[in-house]
């Protein structure tokens, strides 16, 4: 890096600017790793706190991502999702990324009071609980928890690992018509941090959604968490 040590521009800013320029010019292509803080510090003759702040500047802009056990990588591109009744799988495909799904668990459990109310099913009735890890181009993006009523206990496991949940439901003749959704943020649990390759307790975006079919029946309750550096919601607001 060509740094001007006599400039009034802070060194951390100069380093961040050079890294950002290398990314936007594709000198550092998507998925490539950058040197760790120690190596950069020694090579540039700059303190580690300065290097750490420079890298964090680029991370905060969504151009770099820190992956536990792997290092710091150039991101593949953030997934921006409009508030429409689509699945993350569909959004990734539409954005030119390759989605993959790891089915973490599949259980038949009795409906809790909250689930029974959301899905309008009897308390204690059988429900299908799915937990999946969704990745884009090999990078984990979201942990997806879904609960479905007893009609869907026989969903094909192989299909759930190869396609999005909404694709699987549509293949059974289910038409998703409307959804009620709440978006929020919180700290990731230890399990979520490990799955999403985040620092323990790092912030995550959340979305809770209840989906209804064209007859008005609730067919799915989803509780999802997303990496905020790789995922965002896009909202259009209209004054009435």
FENMOVEN-V485559 format. One record per residue. RES is the residue in one small letter. PSI is psi as a letter, one per 20 degrees, with the letter a starting at -180 (none if undefined). Layout:
((RES/PSI) (RES/PSI))
This chain:
((x/q) (x/n) (x/q) (x/n) (x/i) (x/i) (x/q) (x/i) (x/p) (x/q) (x/h) (x/h) (x/h) (x/g) (x/g) (x/g) (x/g) (x/g) (x/g) (x/g) (x/h) (x/h) (x/g) (x/h) (x/i) (x/j) (x/h) (x/n) (x/r) (x/p) (x/i) (x/q) (x/q) (x/r) (x/q) (x/r) (x/g) (x/g) (x/g) (x/g) (x/g) (x/g) (x/h) (x/i) (x/k) (x/q) (x/q) (x/g) (x/h) (x/g) (x/g) (x/g) (x/h) (x/g) (x/g) (x/h) (x/g) (x/h) (x/g) (x/h) (x/i) (x/j) (x/h) (x/q) (x/p) (x/p) (x/p) (x/p) (x/i) (x/g) (x/b) (x/p) (x/q) (x/p) (x/q) (x/i) (x/p) (x/q) (x/o) (x/p) (x/p) (x/q) (x/m) (x/r) (x/m) (x/r) (x/q) (x/h) (x/g) (x/g) (x/g) (x/g) (x/g) (x/h) (x/j) (x/j) (x/r) (x/o) (x/q) (x/q) (x/p) (x/o) (x/o) (x/h) (x/q) (x/o) (x/q) (x/o) (x/q) (x/q) (x/p) (x/r) (x/g) (x/g) (x/g) (x/g) (x/g) (x/g) (x/i) (x/l) (x/r) (x/q) (x/p) (x/i) (x/q) (x/p) (x/q) (x/p) (x/p) (x/q) (x/p) (x/q) (x/p) (x/p) (x/q) (x/o) (x/k) (x/i) (x/p) (x/p) (x/h) (x/q) (x/p) (x/o) (x/p) (x/q) (x/p) (x/q) (x/r) (x/h) (x/h) (x/j) (x/h) (x/j) (x/p) (x/p) (x/g) (x/h) (x/h) (x/h) (x/i) (x/h) (x/r) (x/q) (x/g) (x/h) (x/g) (x/g) (x/g) (x/h) (x/i) (x/j) (x/j) (x/p) (x/o) (x/p) (x/g) (x/q) (x/q) (x/p) (x/q) (x/p) (x/p) (x/a) (x/q) (x/a) (x/q) (x/q) (x/r) (x/g) (x/g) (x/h) (x/g) (x/g) (x/h) (x/j) (x/l) (x/r) (x/q) (x/p) (x/j) (x/q) (x/q) (x/q) (x/q) (x/q) (x/p) (x/p) (x/p) (x/p) (x/p) (x/q) (x/a) (x/i) (x/i) (x/j) (x/p) (x/p) (x/i) (x/p) (x/o) (x/p) (x/o) (x/q) (x/q) (x/q) (x/p) (x/i) (x/i) (x/i) (x/q) (x/q) (x/q) (x/p) (x/p) (x/p) (x/p) (x/p) (x/p) (x/none))
